[in-house]
Amino acid sequence: MTRIKLDPETMVVNECWAVIYAPRRTRDRFPQGCVTIVESEQAARATADPDGHRHAAAVLGPSRSSEGQMLFYLVRWLDDPGH
């Protein structure tokens, strides 16, 4: 799902757990302001509020876009039964 790959030699971009504010779950990248990083998968699931459009996810980031924004890339939604 994500467009960027982890470089095992560096710690510039990391895979982490997060809660993402996403009214529509059709995107695969999110600005930093929509992403709350949490310490564990359990914390992401506990903090999620689907009715409030806040969804638990695994993400890669942050990564600076060509426009200078800090972005996180979706690895997977934690409540997606297909993953």
Biopython code that builds the backbone (N, CA, C, O; Angstrom):
import numpy as np
from Bio.PDB.StructureBuilder import StructureBuilder

atoms = [
    (1, "MET", "N", (0.815, -1.196, 0.000)),
    (1, "MET", "CA", (0.000, 0.000, 0.000)),
    (1, "MET", "C", (0.858, 1.260, 0.000)),
    (1, "MET", "O", (0.487, 2.255, -0.623)),
    (2, "THR", "N", (1.994, 1.236, 0.685)),
    (2, "THR", "CA", (2.818, 2.432, 0.789)),
    (2, "THR", "C", (3.760, 2.584, -0.406)),
    (2, "THR", "O", (4.147, 1.602, -1.040)),
    (3, "ARG", "N", (4.117, 3.824, -0.696)),
    (3, "ARG", "CA", (4.985, 4.122, -1.835)),
    (3, "ARG", "C", (6.455, 4.218, -1.468)),
    (3, "ARG", "O", (7.299, 4.292, -2.361)),
    (4, "ILE", "N", (6.786, 4.218, -0.193)),
    (4, "ILE", "CA", (8.182, 4.326, 0.199)),
    (4, "ILE", "C", (8.610, 3.051, 0.907)),
    (4, "ILE", "O", (7.789, 2.329, 1.472)),
    (5, "LYS", "N", (9.895, 2.791, 0.865)),
    (5, "LYS", "CA", (10.443, 1.579, 1.476)),
    (5, "LYS", "C", (11.348, 1.959, 2.637)),
    (5, "LYS", "O", (11.959, 3.028, 2.640)),
    (6, "LEU", "N", (11.428, 1.086, 3.609)),
    (6, "LEU", "CA", (12.334, 1.284, 4.741)),
    (6, "LEU", "C", (13.761, 0.970, 4.314)),
    (6, "LEU", "O", (14.004, 0.009, 3.584)),
    (7, "ASP", "N", (14.687, 1.775, 4.768)),
    (7, "ASP", "CA", (16.097, 1.517, 4.568)),
    (7, "ASP", "C", (16.633, 0.953, 5.871)),
    (7, "ASP", "O", (16.727, 1.689, 6.853)),
    (8, "PRO", "N", (16.986, -0.323, 5.918)),
    (8, "PRO", "CA", (17.430, -0.931, 7.181)),
    (8, "PRO", "C", (18.732, -0.334, 7.711)),
    (8, "PRO", "O", (19.077, -0.555, 8.871)),
    (9, "GLU", "N", (19.450, 0.409, 6.897)),
    (9, "GLU", "CA", (20.724, 1.005, 7.303)),
    (9, "GLU", "C", (20.542, 2.327, 8.045)),
    (9, "GLU", "O", (21.470, 2.788, 8.710)),
    (10, "THR", "N", (19.376, 2.937, 7.945)),
    (10, "THR", "CA", (19.156, 4.238, 8.578)),
    (10, "THR", "C", (17.910, 4.211, 9.441)),
    (10, "THR", "O", (17.109, 3.279, 9.379)),
    (11, "MET", "N", (17.761, 5.253, 10.248)),
    (11, "MET", "CA", (16.578, 5.395, 11.090)),
    (11, "MET", "C", (15.839, 6.678, 10.731)),
    (11, "MET", "O", (15.217, 7.298, 11.594)),
    (12, "VAL", "N", (15.902, 7.081, 9.460)),
    (12, "VAL", "CA", (15.278, 8.328, 9.031)),
    (12, "VAL", "C", (13.762, 8.193, 9.022)),
    (12, "VAL", "O", (13.060, 9.065, 9.533)),
    (13, "VAL", "N", (13.258, 7.122, 8.455)),
    (13, "VAL", "CA", (11.824, 6.854, 8.382)),
    (13, "VAL", "C", (11.573, 5.543, 9.117)),
    (13, "VAL", "O", (12.278, 4.556, 8.907)),
    (14, "ASN", "N", (10.573, 5.543, 9.969)),
    (14, "ASN", "CA", (10.281, 4.362, 10.779)),
    (14, "ASN", "C", (8.842, 3.908, 10.593)),
    (14, "ASN", "O", (7.960, 4.713, 10.291)),
    (15, "GLU", "N", (8.614, 2.616, 10.774)),
    (15, "GLU", "CA", (7.247, 2.121, 10.837)),
    (15, "GLU", "C", (6.798, 2.262, 12.287)),
    (15, "GLU", "O", (7.511, 1.871, 13.211)),
    (16, "CYS", "N", (5.617, 2.823, 12.470)),
    (16, "CYS", "CA", (5.116, 3.021, 13.831)),
    (16, "CYS", "C", (3.598, 2.885, 13.854)),
    (16, "CYS", "O", (2.940, 2.798, 12.817)),
    (17, "TRP", "N", (3.071, 2.869, 15.071)),
    (17, "TRP", "CA", (1.627, 2.763, 15.288)),
    (17, "TRP", "C", (1.052, 4.160, 15.400)),
    (17, "TRP", "O", (1.698, 5.065, 15.927)),
    (18, "ALA", "N", (-0.165, 4.335, 14.903)),
    (18, "ALA", "CA", (-0.751, 5.672, 14.907)),
    (18, "ALA", "C", (-2.268, 5.600, 14.889)),
    (18, "ALA", "O", (-2.872, 4.563, 14.619)),
    (19, "VAL", "N", (-2.852, 6.752, 15.190)),
    (19, "VAL", "CA", (-4.284, 6.962, 14.986)),
    (19, "VAL", "C", (-4.364, 8.104, 13.976)),
    (19, "VAL", "O", (-3.782, 9.170, 14.181)),
    (20, "ILE", "N", (-5.085, 7.870, 12.893)),
    (20, "ILE", "CA", (-5.165, 8.831, 11.795)),
    (20, "ILE", "C", (-6.572, 9.393, 11.718)),
    (20, "ILE", "O", (-7.550, 8.646, 11.713)),
    (21, "TYR", "N", (-6.670, 10.730, 11.656)),
    (21, "TYR", "CA", (-7.951, 11.360, 11.372)),
    (21, "TYR", "C", (-8.152, 11.297, 9.863)),
    (21, "TYR", "O", (-7.410, 11.917, 9.102)),
    (22, "ALA", "N", (-9.165, 10.539, 9.438)),
    (22, "ALA", "CA", (-9.418, 10.337, 8.009)),
    (22, "ALA", "C", (-10.917, 10.178, 7.770)),
    (22, "ALA", "O", (-11.458, 9.089, 7.959)),
    (23, "PRO", "N", (-11.596, 11.255, 7.354)),
    (23, "PRO", "CA", (-13.023, 11.132, 7.051)),
    (23, "PRO", "C", (-13.302, 10.094, 5.955)),
    (23, "PRO", "O", (-14.322, 9.405, 5.987)),
    (24, "ARG", "N", (-12.378, 9.992, 4.981)),
    (24, "ARG", "CA", (-12.471, 8.953, 3.948)),
    (24, "ARG", "C", (-11.164, 8.171, 3.987)),
    (24, "ARG", "O", (-10.087, 8.761, 4.070)),
    (25, "ARG", "N", (-11.254, 6.871, 3.927)),
    (25, "ARG", "CA", (-10.053, 6.043, 4.029)),
    (25, "ARG", "C", (-9.551, 5.616, 2.654)),
    (25, "ARG", "O", (-9.124, 4.475, 2.474)),
    (26, "THR", "N", (-9.600, 6.518, 1.695)),
    (26, "THR", "CA", (-9.164, 6.198, 0.343)),
    (26, "THR", "C", (-7.753, 6.676, 0.055)),
    (26, "THR", "O", (-7.207, 6.359, -1.002)),
    (27, "ARG", "N", (-7.154, 7.420, 0.951)),
    (27, "ARG", "CA", (-5.801, 7.948, 0.736)),
    (27, "ARG", "C", (-4.759, 6.999, 1.307)),
    (27, "ARG", "O", (-5.067, 6.142, 2.135)),
    (28, "ASP", "N", (-3.525, 7.163, 0.853)),
    (28, "ASP", "CA", (-2.455, 6.350, 1.421)),
    (28, "ASP", "C", (-1.329, 7.199, 2.001)),
    (28, "ASP", "O", (-0.297, 6.665, 2.408)),
    (29, "ARG", "N", (-1.517, 8.516, 2.042)),
    (29, "ARG", "CA", (-0.565, 9.386, 2.739)),
    (29, "ARG", "C", (-1.329, 10.493, 3.453)),
    (29, "ARG", "O", (-2.373, 10.955, 2.991)),
    (30, "PHE", "N", (-0.775, 10.907, 4.600)),
    (30, "PHE", "CA", (-1.487, 11.833, 5.467)),
    (30, "PHE", "C", (-0.520, 12.868, 6.022)),
    (30, "PHE", "O", (0.600, 12.528, 6.402)),
    (31, "PRO", "N", (-0.945, 14.140, 6.074)),
    (31, "PRO", "CA", (-0.088, 15.163, 6.670)),
    (31, "PRO", "C", (0.060, 14.917, 8.171)),
    (31, "PRO", "O", (-0.805, 14.319, 8.811)),
    (32, "GLN", "N", (1.167, 15.388, 8.705)),
    (32, "GLN", "CA", (1.497, 15.166, 10.113)),
    (32, "GLN", "C", (0.382, 15.609, 11.053)),
    (32, "GLN", "O", (0.193, 14.992, 12.101)),
    (33, "GLY", "N", (-0.355, 16.653, 10.712)),
    (33, "GLY", "CA", (-1.414, 17.153, 11.568)),
    (33, "GLY", "C", (-2.591, 16.202, 11.728)),
    (33, "GLY", "O", (-3.390, 16.362, 12.650)),
    (34, "CYS", "N", (-2.709, 15.219, 10.851)),
    (34, "CYS", "CA", (-3.796, 14.235, 10.925)),
    (34, "CYS", "C", (-3.379, 12.950, 11.622)),
    (34, "CYS", "O", (-4.197, 12.047, 11.796)),
    (35, "VAL", "N", (-2.112, 12.858, 12.024)),
    (35, "VAL", "CA", (-1.553, 11.614, 12.554)),
    (35, "VAL", "C", (-1.107, 11.802, 14.001)),
    (35, "VAL", "O", (-0.368, 12.733, 14.322)),
    (36, "THR", "N", (-1.567, 10.905, 14.866)),
    (36, "THR", "CA", (-1.113, 10.873, 16.254)),
    (36, "THR", "C", (-0.348, 9.576, 16.448)),
    (36, "THR", "O", (-0.918, 8.490, 16.342)),
    (37, "ILE", "N", (0.934, 9.687, 16.732)),
    (37, "ILE", "CA", (1.763, 8.503, 16.966)),
    (37, "ILE", "C", (1.518, 8.003, 18.386)),
    (37, "ILE", "O", (1.459, 8.789, 19.332)),
    (38, "VAL", "N", (1.377, 6.689, 18.521)),
    (38, "VAL", "CA", (1.175, 6.062, 19.830)),
    (38, "VAL", "C", (2.240, 4.985, 20.024)),
    (38, "VAL", "O", (2.941, 4.629, 19.077)),
    (39, "GLU", "N", (2.363, 4.468, 21.241)),
    (39, "GLU", "CA", (3.475, 3.577, 21.553)),
    (39, "GLU", "C", (3.282, 2.116, 21.155)),
    (39, "GLU", "O", (4.255, 1.365, 21.097)),
    (40, "SER", "N", (2.046, 1.699, 20.882)),
    (40, "SER", "CA", (1.834, 0.284, 20.577)),
    (40, "SER", "C", (0.583, 0.093, 19.726)),
    (40, "SER", "O", (-0.250, 0.989, 19.584)),
    (41, "GLU", "N", (0.486, -1.106, 19.168)),
    (41, "GLU", "CA", (-0.719, -1.454, 18.409)),
    (41, "GLU", "C", (-1.944, -1.404, 19.317)),
    (41, "GLU", "O", (-3.007, -0.937, 18.907)),
    (42, "GLN", "N", (-1.796, -1.880, 20.536)),
    (42, "GLN", "CA", (-2.914, -1.874, 21.486)),
    (42, "GLN", "C", (-3.357, -0.445, 21.791)),
    (42, "GLN", "O", (-4.554, -0.175, 21.889)),
    (43, "ALA", "N", (-2.402, 0.470, 21.942)),
    (43, "ALA", "CA", (-2.740, 1.870, 22.210)),
    (43, "ALA", "C", (-3.461, 2.482, 21.013)),
    (43, "ALA", "O", (-4.402, 3.258, 21.185)),
    (44, "ALA", "N", (-3.033, 2.142, 19.820)),
    (44, "ALA", "CA", (-3.703, 2.660, 18.620)),
    (44, "ALA", "C", (-5.147, 2.161, 18.563)),
    (44, "ALA", "O", (-6.071, 2.932, 18.300)),
    (45, "ARG", "N", (-5.328, 0.876, 18.811)),
    (45, "ARG", "CA", (-6.687, 0.315, 18.784)),
    (45, "ARG", "C", (-7.568, 0.929, 19.881)),
    (45, "ARG", "O", (-8.750, 1.191, 19.659)),
    (46, "ALA", "N", (-6.984, 1.156, 21.066)),
    (46, "ALA", "CA", (-7.748, 1.714, 22.183)),
    (46, "ALA", "C", (-8.107, 3.182, 21.960)),
    (46, "ALA", "O", (-9.149, 3.641, 22.427)),
    (47, "THR", "N", (-7.261, 3.916, 21.257)),
    (47, "THR", "CA", (-7.472, 5.343, 21.030)),
    (47, "THR", "C", (-8.371, 5.619, 19.826)),
    (47, "THR", "O", (-8.954, 6.698, 19.715)),
    (48, "ALA", "N", (-8.480, 4.655, 18.938)),
    (48, "ALA", "CA", (-9.274, 4.835, 17.721)),
    (48, "ALA", "C", (-10.733, 5.155, 18.052)),
    (48, "ALA", "O", (-11.272, 4.693, 19.058)),
    (49, "ASP", "N", (-11.349, 5.943, 17.196)),
    (49, "ASP", "CA", (-12.758, 6.310, 17.323)),
    (49, "ASP", "C", (-13.346, 6.377, 15.915)),
    (49, "ASP", "O", (-13.449, 7.462, 15.342)),
    (50, "PRO", "N", (-13.734, 5.229, 15.351)),
    (50, "PRO", "CA", (-14.229, 5.213, 13.975)),
    (50, "PRO", "C", (-15.396, 6.174, 13.727)),
    (50, "PRO", "O", (-15.501, 6.752, 12.645)),
    (51, "ASP", "N", (-16.270, 6.347, 14.717)),
    (51, "ASP", "CA", (-17.384, 7.283, 14.538)),
    (51, "ASP", "C", (-16.890, 8.721, 14.419)),
    (51, "ASP", "O", (-17.551, 9.557, 13.804)),
    (52, "GLY", "N", (-15.729, 9.011, 15.006)),
    (52, "GLY", "CA", (-15.113, 10.335, 14.913)),
    (52, "GLY", "C", (-14.057, 10.403, 13.819)),
    (52, "GLY", "O", (-13.289, 11.362, 13.755)),
    (53, "HIS", "N", (-14.015, 9.386, 12.953)),
    (53, "HIS", "CA", (-13.091, 9.309, 11.813)),
    (53, "HIS", "C", (-11.631, 9.201, 12.250)),
    (53, "HIS", "O", (-10.736, 9.644, 11.530)),
    (54, "ARG", "N", (-11.388, 8.621, 13.409)),
    (54, "ARG", "CA", (-10.011, 8.415, 13.895)),
    (54, "ARG", "C", (-9.754, 6.906, 13.907)),
    (54, "ARG", "O", (-10.347, 6.162, 14.688)),
    (55, "HIS", "N", (-8.848, 6.474, 13.013)),
    (55, "HIS", "CA", (-8.647, 5.055, 12.755)),
    (55, "HIS", "C", (-7.238, 4.612, 13.124)),
    (55, "HIS", "O", (-6.266, 5.321, 12.867)),
    (56, "ALA", "N", (-7.137, 3.427, 13.732)),
    (56, "ALA", "CA", (-5.850, 2.844, 14.096)),
    (56, "ALA", "C", (-5.158, 2.331, 12.843)),
    (56, "ALA", "O", (-5.786, 1.745, 11.960)),
    (57, "ALA", "N", (-3.825, 2.567, 12.783)),
    (57, "ALA", "CA", (-3.077, 2.178, 11.597)),
    (57, "ALA", "C", (-1.611, 1.960, 11.915)),
    (57, "ALA", "O", (-1.104, 2.406, 12.944)),
    (58, "ALA", "N", (-0.943, 1.262, 11.009)),
    (58, "ALA", "CA", (0.520, 1.208, 10.987)),
    (58, "ALA", "C", (0.935, 2.170, 9.874)),
    (58, "ALA", "O", (0.367, 2.145, 8.783)),
    (59, "VAL", "N", (1.922, 3.013, 10.152)),
    (59, "VAL", "CA", (2.358, 4.019, 9.183)),
    (59, "VAL", "C", (3.880, 4.046, 9.089)),
    (59, "VAL", "O", (4.584, 3.569, 9.979)),
    (60, "LEU", "N", (4.372, 4.616, 7.988)),
    (60, "LEU", "CA", (5.785, 4.922, 7.819)),
    (60, "LEU", "C", (5.943, 6.423, 7.841)),
    (60, "LEU", "O", (5.147, 7.145, 7.240)),
    (61, "GLY", "N", (6.966, 6.899, 8.531)),
    (61, "GLY", "CA", (7.192, 8.328, 8.506)),
    (61, "GLY", "C", (7.945, 8.804, 9.729)),
    (61, "GLY", "O", (8.407, 8.008, 10.545)),
    (62, "PRO", "N", (8.059, 10.093, 9.839)),
    (62, "PRO", "CA", (7.627, 11.083, 8.856)),
    (62, "PRO", "C", (8.623, 11.197, 7.703)),
    (62, "PRO", "O", (9.802, 10.870, 7.831)),
    (63, "SER", "N", (8.107, 11.668, 6.588)),
    (63, "SER", "CA", (8.910, 11.879, 5.397)),
    (63, "SER", "C", (8.540, 13.240, 4.825)),
    (63, "SER", "O", (7.360, 13.580, 4.741)),
    (64, "ARG", "N", (9.539, 14.017, 4.431)),
    (64, "ARG", "CA", (9.268, 15.346, 3.897)),
    (64, "ARG", "C", (8.884, 15.235, 2.419)),
    (64, "ARG", "O", (9.597, 14.627, 1.621)),
    (65, "SER", "N", (7.741, 15.837, 2.074)),
    (65, "SER", "CA", (7.291, 15.833, 0.683)),
    (65, "SER", "C", (8.066, 16.875, -0.115)),
    (65, "SER", "O", (8.790, 17.688, 0.459)),
    (66, "SER", "N", (7.918, 16.852, -1.426)),
    (66, "SER", "CA", (8.590, 17.839, -2.273)),
    (66, "SER", "C", (8.064, 19.243, -2.008)),
    (66, "SER", "O", (8.726, 20.225, -2.346)),
    (67, "GLU", "N", (6.875, 19.351, -1.405)),
    (67, "GLU", "CA", (6.310, 20.655, -1.052)),
    (67, "GLU", "C", (6.731, 21.112, 0.342)),
    (67, "GLU", "O", (6.353, 22.198, 0.780)),
    (68, "GLY", "N", (7.511, 20.290, 1.037)),
    (68, "GLY", "CA", (7.997, 20.654, 2.363)),
    (68, "GLY", "C", (7.120, 20.202, 3.511)),
    (68, "GLY", "O", (7.437, 20.486, 4.666)),
    (69, "GLN", "N", (6.022, 19.505, 3.233)),
    (69, "GLN", "CA", (5.164, 18.995, 4.306)),
    (69, "GLN", "C", (5.722, 17.693, 4.849)),
    (69, "GLN", "O", (6.357, 16.926, 4.125)),
    (70, "MET", "N", (5.483, 17.451, 6.123)),
    (70, "MET", "CA", (5.838, 16.175, 6.734)),
    (70, "MET", "C", (4.651, 15.236, 6.557)),
    (70, "MET", "O", (3.529, 15.551, 6.953)),
    (71, "LEU", "N", (4.916, 14.077, 5.955)),
    (71, "LEU", "CA", (3.862, 13.117, 5.638)),
    (71, "LEU", "C", (4.119, 11.776, 6.297)),
    (71, "LEU", "O", (5.258, 11.402, 6.574)),
    (72, "PHE", "N", (3.029, 11.062, 6.539)),
    (72, "PHE", "CA", (3.076, 9.676, 6.967)),
    (72, "PHE", "C", (2.374, 8.851, 5.903)),
    (72, "PHE", "O", (1.345, 9.262, 5.366)),
    (73, "TYR", "N", (2.936, 7.683, 5.599)),
    (73, "TYR", "CA", (2.391, 6.793, 4.577)),
    (73, "TYR", "C", (1.742, 5.590, 5.244)),
    (73, "TYR", "O", (2.323, 4.970, 6.135)),
    (74, "LEU", "N", (0.550, 5.272, 4.812)),
    (74, "LEU", "CA", (-0.199, 4.152, 5.368)),
    (74, "LEU", "C", (0.459, 2.830, 4.995)),
    (74, "LEU", "O", (0.743, 2.580, 3.823)),
    (75, "VAL", "N", (0.698, 1.988, 5.988)),
    (75, "VAL", "CA", (1.133, 0.627, 5.761)),
    (75, "VAL", "C", (-0.109, -0.259, 5.731)),
    (75, "VAL", "O", (-0.297, -1.055, 4.810)),
    (76, "ARG", "N", (-0.957, -0.109, 6.758)),
    (76, "ARG", "CA", (-2.235, -0.838, 6.788)),
    (76, "ARG", "C", (-3.124, -0.276, 7.878)),
    (76, "ARG", "O", (-2.648, 0.242, 8.888)),
    (77, "TRP", "N", (-4.426, -0.387, 7.656)),
    (77, "TRP", "CA", (-5.411, -0.065, 8.694)),
    (77, "TRP", "C", (-5.466, -1.258, 9.620)),
    (77, "TRP", "O", (-5.466, -2.396, 9.150)),
    (78, "LEU", "N", (-5.513, -1.037, 10.911)),
    (78, "LEU", "CA", (-5.530, -2.144, 11.859)),
    (78, "LEU", "C", (-6.891, -2.809, 11.963)),
    (78, "LEU", "O", (-6.989, -3.948, 12.419)),
    (79, "ASP", "N", (-7.937, -2.118, 11.547)),
    (79, "ASP", "CA", (-9.269, -2.713, 11.611)),
    (79, "ASP", "C", (-9.747, -3.230, 10.265)),
    (79, "ASP", "O", (-10.928, -3.531, 10.097)),
    (80, "ASP", "N", (-8.829, -3.335, 9.299)),
    (80, "ASP", "CA", (-9.173, -3.830, 7.965)),
    (80, "ASP", "C", (-9.102, -5.353, 7.993)),
    (80, "ASP", "O", (-8.015, -5.905, 8.168)),
    (81, "PRO", "N", (-10.229, -6.052, 7.825)),
    (81, "PRO", "CA", (-10.216, -7.504, 7.916)),
    (81, "PRO", "C", (-9.396, -8.173, 6.817)),
    (81, "PRO", "O", (-9.064, -9.353, 6.933)),
    (82, "GLY", "N", (-9.064, -7.447, 5.758)),
    (82, "GLY", "CA", (-8.281, -8.019, 4.667)),
    (82, "GLY", "C", (-6.790, -8.090, 4.949)),
    (82, "GLY", "O", (-6.032, -8.617, 4.135)),
    (83, "HIS", "N", (-6.353, -7.560, 6.107)),
    (83, "HIS", "CA", (-4.921, -7.553, 6.413)),
    (83, "HIS", "C", (-4.639, -8.158, 7.751)),
    (83, "HIS", "O", (-3.482, -8.232, 8.164)),
]
sb = StructureBuilder()
sb.init_structure("model")
sb.init_model(0)
sb.init_chain("A")
sb.init_seg("    ")
for serial, (resi, resn, name, xyz) in enumerate(atoms, 1):
    if name == "N":
        sb.init_residue(resn, " ", resi, " ")
    sb.init_atom(name, np.array(xyz, "f"), 0.0, 1.0, " ", f" {name:<3s}", serial, name[0])
structure = sb.get_structure()
